[in-house]
Amino acid sequence: MLLFIVRLLACLPLSWLQSLGRLIGLIVYAFPGRYRRRLRANARRAGYDSPAFARRAAAESGAMILEIPKVWWRTSQCLAITRGDQEAIVQDALAEGRGVLYLTPHLGCFEITARHLTQYGPLTVMFRPSRSRHLDPIVESARDMRNLRAVPANRHGVREFVRALKRGEAVGMLPDQVPREGDGLWLPFFGEYALTMTLAARLALQTGVAVILTAGERLPHGHGWRMHYLRLPEPLPDTPEALALTINQAMETLIRRFPEQYLWSYNRYKRPNDAPPHPDEAHGFR
């Protein structure tokens, strides 16, 4: 039943879905609670302390959620209204024949980003299984697309990433997810320490690939998306720690291009139980 409803939503015009999503986002934000507190706190960390900015960010989060069915099941229609003026960055990197690591933060429409990139060749992406069995049929159905292969975020997935990169293909992952199982370092992100994954940095250094940050900016009035690319200059830093910091800094640069569309409500600064000691704790602060 849920799959039927989601597929039905995909039939609606994109402008309707995004407008409805923005309305829902504003309604959810209007209620005091953890969601609203976290969104405002994370935005303030980056210097966006205006209440009006927080409302716009909440609205864009709603638009991001409701546009997903359209992207998943009307992919060709969505790709037809996805554009960019930096495509040479991707083409030049792939022409080098040593593989490309795409890093897509929780910015804009990260679902359209992966689908847009498949026009240049095979793309392997990493996913985390959903926490609800009711969502599994939806996610499984959405992954079925030519040139797009999804692998789990575990050791098997990492091995598949390495194999794809060594074939000169492309892989993609979200670099601002809070890492699990202690695989992370406390590094600055918008001026405050955030537990940062080192997997992307270790993959890049192990395989010698090009690293490109990318995001799909949501255009107004349902007019589609504009692709953004930011290639890390080479030579890359030669340690995972230094490269992970460089990636965080590049993410900040990309996010500041259209900051309202970053998912500020994501719990980016949480402290997992299996994380290394937080720098504040190491200095005796709480």
WOPETA-V11419 format. One record per residue. N is the residue number from 1. SS is DSSP state (A for helix, B for strand, O for the rest). Layout:
BEGIN
n,ss
N,SS
N,SS
END
This chain:
BEGIN
n,ss
1,O
2,A
3,A
4,A
5,A
6,A
7,A
8,A
9,A
10,A
11,O
12,O
13,O
14,A
15,A
16,A
17,A
18,A
19,A
20,A
21,A
22,A
23,A
24,A
25,A
26,A
27,A
28,A
29,A
30,A
31,O
32,O
33,O
34,A
35,A
36,A
37,A
38,A
39,A
40,A
41,A
42,A
43,A
44,A
45,A
46,O
47,O
48,O
49,O
50,O
51,A
52,A
53,A
54,A
55,A
56,A
57,A
58,A
59,A
60,A
61,A
62,A
63,A
64,A
65,A
66,A
67,A
68,A
69,A
70,A
71,A
72,A
73,A
74,O
75,A
76,A
77,A
78,A
79,A
80,A
81,O
82,B
83,B
84,O
85,O
86,O
87,A
88,A
89,A
90,A
91,A
92,A
93,A
94,A
95,A
96,O
97,O
98,O
99,O
100,B
101,B
102,B
103,B
104,O
105,O
106,O
107,B
108,B
109,O
110,A
111,A
112,A
113,A
114,A
115,A
116,A
117,A
118,A
119,A
120,A
121,O
122,O
123,B
124,B
125,B
126,B
127,B
128,O
129,O
130,O
131,O
132,O
133,A
134,A
135,A
136,A
137,A
138,A
139,A
140,A
141,A
142,A
143,O
144,O
145,B
146,O
147,O
148,B
149,B
150,B
151,B
152,B
153,O
154,O
155,A
156,A
157,A
158,A
159,A
160,A
161,A
162,A
163,A
164,A
165,A
166,A
167,O
168,O
169,O
170,B
171,B
172,B
173,B
174,O
175,O
176,O
177,O
178,O
179,O
180,O
181,O
182,O
183,O
184,O
185,B
186,B
187,B
188,B
189,B
190,O
191,O
192,B
193,B
194,B
195,B
196,B
197,O
198,O
199,A
200,A
201,A
202,A
203,A
204,A
205,A
206,A
207,A
208,O
209,O
210,B
211,B
212,B
213,B
214,B
215,B
216,B
217,B
218,B
219,O
220,A
221,A
222,A
223,O
224,O
225,B
226,B
227,B
228,B
229,B
230,B
231,B
232,O
233,O
234,O
235,O
236,O
237,O
238,O
239,O
240,A
241,A
242,A
243,A
244,A
245,A
246,A
247,A
248,A
249,A
250,A
251,A
252,A
253,A
254,A
255,A
256,O
257,O
258,O
259,A
260,A
261,A
262,B
263,O
264,O
265,O
266,O
267,O
268,O
269,O
270,O
271,O
272,O
273,O
274,O
275,O
276,O
277,O
278,O
279,A
280,A
281,A
282,A
283,O
284,O
285,O
286,O
END
